[in-house]
Amino acid sequence: MSKNPTLLAKQFLFFAIFYYSPVWSDENPDLLLETDGGYNLHIHSRLQPLAINQIHSWLLELKDESGAVTAASISVVGGMPEHDHGLPTQPQVTEEVEPGSYLIEGIRFHMPGKWQMQFSIQVNGIVTNALLEFQL
């Protein structure tokens, strides 16, 4: 018996999103990441659920033990390490929409598989890197 590939893809995407969706405090971030530098990244996708070939944006909340981290300079690159290619777009942090919340625009995943997003965060002249890995 052959299964519907579209249904299987949707089920897989549903699992991938909710597998990486822990609840933290009173928030429901889509993805969480802690850095060695003591930062916590809460990432909320504005596209729900994440989908292939749709440009969308993420809201990144940057926190440390004191709370929201403001005036950070953040760059983002991504790709698929198993396929040795990057994102088809060049996501950019376009603004700090509120203290510690940064809008990342221009994200598009063009195929299912293992993805990595590398965040470079500069605060007060100190750079901290964070690597996010997830499956679409």
Legacy VTK file of the C-alpha trace (Angstrom):
# vtk DataFile Version 3.0
C-alpha trace
ASCII
DATASET POLYDATA
POINTS 136 float
0.000 0.000 0.000
1.459 3.363 -1.052
1.163 6.324 1.322
0.424 9.842 0.170
3.808 11.652 0.044
2.173 15.036 0.747
0.513 13.682 3.870
3.785 12.105 4.999
5.620 15.392 4.435
3.015 17.291 6.473
3.217 14.763 9.288
7.006 14.970 9.260
6.940 18.784 9.268
4.432 18.765 12.142
6.720 16.464 14.147
9.829 18.513 13.332
8.255 21.772 14.460
6.769 20.418 17.669
9.850 18.363 18.506
11.817 21.627 18.614
9.068 23.602 20.389
9.684 23.413 24.121
7.678 25.747 26.349
9.682 28.157 28.425
8.034 30.265 31.114
4.910 31.957 29.768
6.185 32.013 26.194
5.820 29.538 23.366
8.924 29.981 21.229
9.251 27.803 18.175
12.958 27.231 18.789
15.232 27.751 21.791
18.969 28.079 21.863
21.493 28.790 24.611
24.984 30.098 23.900
28.240 29.534 25.728
28.282 33.297 26.268
25.239 33.131 28.529
22.600 34.242 26.040
19.238 32.612 25.455
17.639 32.941 22.041
13.885 32.484 21.761
12.905 32.262 18.107
9.341 32.751 16.920
8.578 32.111 13.263
5.973 34.379 11.731
5.132 31.547 9.335
3.201 28.797 11.086
3.945 26.065 10.421
7.323 26.431 8.768
6.964 25.644 5.090
9.207 25.038 2.123
9.704 27.851 -0.444
7.942 30.621 1.483
9.846 33.735 2.438
9.099 34.614 6.023
10.522 36.321 9.073
11.514 35.316 12.579
11.348 37.290 15.772
14.452 36.600 17.858
14.246 37.426 21.561
17.722 37.779 23.041
18.067 37.425 26.805
20.714 36.923 29.433
20.456 36.391 33.197
19.443 40.065 33.607
16.666 39.999 30.995
16.368 41.494 27.505
19.638 42.260 25.695
19.345 45.515 23.762
21.454 47.184 21.066
22.971 43.895 19.881
24.372 43.517 16.389
23.181 40.170 15.012
24.032 38.475 11.726
22.504 35.259 10.425
23.668 32.702 7.876
22.202 29.313 7.210
22.450 26.247 5.090
22.295 22.499 4.746
25.592 20.919 5.825
24.734 17.534 4.344
24.194 19.135 0.926
27.034 21.651 1.215
24.950 24.706 0.335
23.567 27.764 2.049
20.172 29.373 2.151
18.741 30.625 -1.129
18.239 34.011 0.589
20.359 36.252 2.795
18.356 36.855 5.988
18.971 40.172 7.711
18.129 41.592 11.112
16.180 44.649 10.026
15.248 46.199 13.352
15.001 45.836 17.100
11.200 45.954 17.335
11.196 46.234 21.112
13.943 45.938 23.728
15.716 42.620 23.108
13.430 41.534 20.225
15.004 41.521 16.775
13.196 41.043 13.459
14.980 38.736 11.002
13.568 39.025 7.491
14.209 37.131 4.268
14.282 33.531 5.505
13.400 30.810 3.002
14.031 27.091 3.170
13.870 25.580 -0.298
13.927 21.872 0.512
13.285 19.466 3.376
16.196 18.128 5.379
18.670 19.092 8.086
19.222 22.852 8.343
21.634 24.973 10.350
21.331 28.641 11.225
24.428 30.407 12.564
23.867 33.514 14.673
26.721 35.914 15.358
25.805 38.211 18.236
27.895 41.238 19.145
27.195 43.047 22.413
29.550 45.684 23.826
32.281 44.624 21.400
32.144 40.941 22.401
31.062 38.403 19.761
29.219 35.226 20.673
28.196 32.608 18.116
25.271 30.243 18.313
24.400 27.330 16.037
20.821 26.177 15.619
20.166 22.816 13.944
16.750 21.527 12.999
14.980 19.242 10.563
12.352 20.347 8.052
LINES 1 137
136 0 1 2 3 4 5 6 7 8 9 10 11 12 13 14 15 16 17 18 19 20 21 22 23 24 25 26 27 28 29 30 31 32 33 34 35 36 37 38 39 40 41 42 43 44 45 46 47 48 49 50 51 52 53 54 55 56 57 58 59 60 61 62 63 64 65 66 67 68 69 70 71 72 73 74 75 76 77 78 79 80 81 82 83 84 85 86 87 88 89 90 91 92 93 94 95 96 97 98 99 100 101 102 103 104 105 106 107 108 109 110 111 112 113 114 115 116 117 118 119 120 121 122 123 124 125 126 127 128 129 130 131 132 133 134 135
